[in-house]
Amino acid sequence: MAYDPELDKEIDRRDVEVDGLVYEVSLRSYNGGEPKVSISQKGSRFPIKRLPPKAFLAIADAVRGMTSASGTAA
């Protein structure tokens, strides 16, 4: 299946604040595929590769509350 940018969509987005830093957590589906989580710092263009444990747990709680592609709570 060829890539079609029209199939890209953001399913849900949350801002998570931990120790004064704001992380943008986004659930996205690319090319109509399986949803994936993208994490970046507020105002940054690049995704985060490493997180402190406290931020990781806060983001995990936010992801649990996001809606899945089928429209039900994850």
N, C-alpha and C positions, 0 to 999 in steps of 0.2 A: 504494500500500500504506500503510495507516494505521500510525502508530507503535505498537509493542507493547513495553513495557518488559521483558516476559518474554524477549524475544529478545536483550537486552543481556547480554553476558558478557565476563569478563576471561579472555583466552587465556593470557597469561603476564605475569609481573612480575619485575623485577630492581631491586636497589638498586645504584647506581653512586656510589662515593666519589671525588671529585676535589678536591685541595687542601683537605681538611677539610670540604667540603660534600657532603651526601648527596642524590643525585637519585633519585626514584622513576620508573622507566621502565616503562610498562604498555602491553601490546598488547591492545586492546579491539575488540570488534565490537559496533556499535550497530544495533539493529533487524534483526539478521541480515545486515547488509551487510559490505562489505570491511573487514578489520581496519585499525585506525589506531593510531599510536603517541601516547601521552600522556606528557608529561614535566613533573614538578613537583618542587619542592624538598621534602625530607622534612618533614612536619608542616604543609605549606602547602595551602590549599584551591584555589589558582589555578594553572593551567599556566604554564610558563615560555615566554616569547616570544623571549628573547635568551640565547645561551650563549657563553661564551668558547671559542675554538678547541680548547683542551685538553679541556674538558668535552664539546664536540660530538664529538670523535673517540672518547672513552671511551664515550659513549652509543651511538655508531654501532657499536662493537664489541659492545656488549651486545645491541643489536637484531639483529645478524647471528646471534647464538646463540639467539635466541628461536624458539619453534615457531610455525609459521603455523597458520591455521585448519584446514588439511588434516591437521595433525599431523606434518608433516615439518619438518626444520630449514630455516630460511630462507637 
